[in-house]
Structure formats: C-alpha cells, structure tokens
Amino acid sequence: MSALEKDSEQKKNEAKQAGEIFLQELSRKPSNDSSFFSKLWSAIQIPFLAIFSGLFLGALIIVFTSPDVYEAFSKGLGTGLKAVFSVVGNAYGALFAGAFGSPSKIMEALRTGEKIDRVFKPISQSLVETTPYLLSGLALALGFRAVVFNVGGEGQIYVGGTAAAFVGFAFADLPRAIHLPLSVLVGIIAGGIWGFIPGWLKAKTGSHEVINTIMLNYIALRLVEFLLTGPMTKAGSGGMPISNSVQESAKIPLIFKKPLTLHWGFLFALLMAVLIWFFLFKTKWGFNLQMAGANKHAAKYAGLNIGIWTVLGMTISGALNGLCGANQVLGVTYTMGLGVSAGYGFDSIALALLANNNPLGCILSALLFGLLRTGSRNMMSNTGIPLDIVSIVQAFILMFIAAPAIIRTVYHLRAKKTQAPAAVNVSGWGGK
C-alpha cells in the first residue's frame, strides 16, 4: 500500500472515529445526580451574575461621573455616602419606573380603575422594544448553533424593512388577511436573500462570512438610502430619506387600545422563539444543521452536505432579521427610514451570547435589553444621566458572558468539569 493510500485510509478512520464519538456525546443522557434547583442555578448563575456585575459597574460609573457626589464628599464622608446611594437609587429607580411603570401608580390605578392604560404604558413600550431584540437575537442564536457568524443583521433588517414597506404602501385595496402576511413574507424573503449571499460565498469559495456580512451591511445601507431618496421617497418629504406610510391593511394591529402600543408582533416573536427551539432541538433538520457546523468530520461521516447546511443556516438567520425589519416597519414606525434599526443587528450578538444561543433563553435576554432601553429614556429625562450608561452596562454584561472565567474568579465559582474527547475536532466560530 502506497503512502498516499495509507494517509487516505487514516483520514477515513479518524473521520469515522470522530463521527462515532460525536454522535455518542450528543445522544448521551445527562446525569440525574443533581437536583432540579441545582441544575437551574448551574444554568443561570453566569448570566445572572454577569447582569448583576454589569449593573454594579454601571452604578460605579454613575457615581464617579456625578458632580453632586464630589460636592457631597467635600462636606464630609457621611454626606458623601448618602449622596452615592441617593444618586444610584434615583438613577436605577427611574430606570425601573421607565421600564415597568411606577408601582404606587399601578396599585392606585388597579384600586380605582382609573388611568389603567396610562400606568401600563411603560411596560407596554418595553415589550414593543423587546420584539426586535428577540427576532434579531433568534437570528444570531440560530447562526451560532449552525456555526456561522452573521454580523450582517443590520443590513438584513434594513433590506427586510424596505421590502415590507414597499409592499405595504404600493399595493392598495387589499384585504388585511392578504396584505399584511404578504408584506411580512416579502420582508422575510428579502432578509433571507441577503443572508443567502454570504452563506453561498462561504460554501462555494471558502470566504469568511464575517467579512462578507460586514461589507453587505454597507451595501444594504447605501442601497436603502438610494431607494428612500429616489424611487421610494415620500412625496413632499423635501429630500428626506423616508418612504410613504404603509396602508392601514398592512399595519400590524395593536393588542390594546392606545396609548398602549403593544402589537401582535410581540406574540408572533414569542411563537417564533418556540418554533426555532423546536426546529433546532426536536427535529432531524435542526440536528443536522448544528452537526454540519460543529463538526465537519462527523457531518461527512453521517452523509451530510456541509455546503447546503451552511447556506441554509445563513439564509434562515437572514430571514429572521428580515422579519425583524418588517416588524418594525409594519408594527412601529409605519414607514421606512434610515433610523428603523437602533443597532439591533449588533446588540443581538450580546443577546444571543447571554442566552447561551438558546432560542427560549433569547426571550429573557431580549426582555432585559428591551427593559433597559425603555427605562434608560426615563432615567435620562428624570436624572440627566445619559443613555450611554445603559450601553456601557450591556457592554459589561457581554464581556462577562464572553469571558465567564472573570465571573468565576470574582465570585469564587468552581468551573464545570467537562470531558471533551480529543478525537473530536470542532472547527469554526467558537471551536478550539
């Protein structure tokens, strides 16, 4: 047997061995030695402590940037400490009230039955803000599960929103039962196409999806800007990059009457989270999608076409971002503009990591981000503390999630004992 044949035979044996071990690990049932609460705490301790640590460091920044604190310390240590607790308490109190509403006003409204819609407006707006975070977070979580790093969320959101807006205002006299689903579907398809491009390039040419998706963000933004200042510009807008308003039949209906702004898109996003979870963990297609990205040797051993599953992962991820853009246009702004996305495509990276790339975990992560964004506006208006503090808190949370060793060191937590077979070669994003 020649050296070439021996090398080929060795590679086949290694691939077969890797595939067998990988499949055994995936099918191995978890140990039942630990109690339910022990398992629960083990699963949430890093995200919980990361959030707590982010809020704590945010409080320190608020204190160190507050002139009132320095002035109070000049009068004495006791006065200074009182000022510290007062500044932090007022800031996070305003943040909480802006996100959930005032507890005293809610209790009063429930007791008297008056102004109920007004006292629940903050939480309603928080859930509206949660919706795009959830959809874009699902896109990134699915991408990470397929081991494709989709940094093109912003571009996919803009493309999906623009396509949905065009169908929403260009087609008149359509019943809502046709017009609304059609507008949403076109937005999903547009986002899917924008995700398909880098997926196809990676599968066929080996080019890295991170570079391609970043470049496609710029292409999408310039394309949308051209459309909004040209063919799709609103009549009489004075050159402003904004489209016509979508038809009433294309708008996502509100769940409650105004001033509550919560729309049915929120419940649809929750449904999507459940469906994506079911797809990933309860179907063979989801299993194949994850295996094709996590271990190419095992996937080839199982007879999977790596290229097809790579393209599929990027396409579904892009479609979810396109759905996010359609949701914003049809349920919130009712028109397409360059400000339709407040950085959802980039924030979703932190959101998916916080959720450990679990679609159901994305619900809680998105709720956190939505509450922070809504509450930060009230914090700024009542205390003068800038919105950037919330962005800093989110950055700290991302850092602690991405580097859990920091949390384990600070809080003296024991790392989990994991046994990773040396024969399994995990390649791609996050693989070592």
VENMO-V535451 format. One line per field, one symbol per residue. burial: # if it has 9 or more other ideal C-beta (glycine too) atoms within 8 Angstrom, else .. A space follows every 50 residues. Layout:
# VENMO-V535451
burial: ???
This chain:
# VENMO-V535451
burial: .....#..#....##########.#.............#..#..###.## #.###.###.###..#..#.###.....##.###..##.###.####### #...##.##......##.################################ ###################.#..#....##.###.############### ###...#.#..###.######.###.##...###.......##..##.## ##.##....#######.###.###.#####..#..##########.#### ##.#.#.#########################..###..##..####### #####.###.###.################.##.....##.######### #..#.###...............#.#.#....
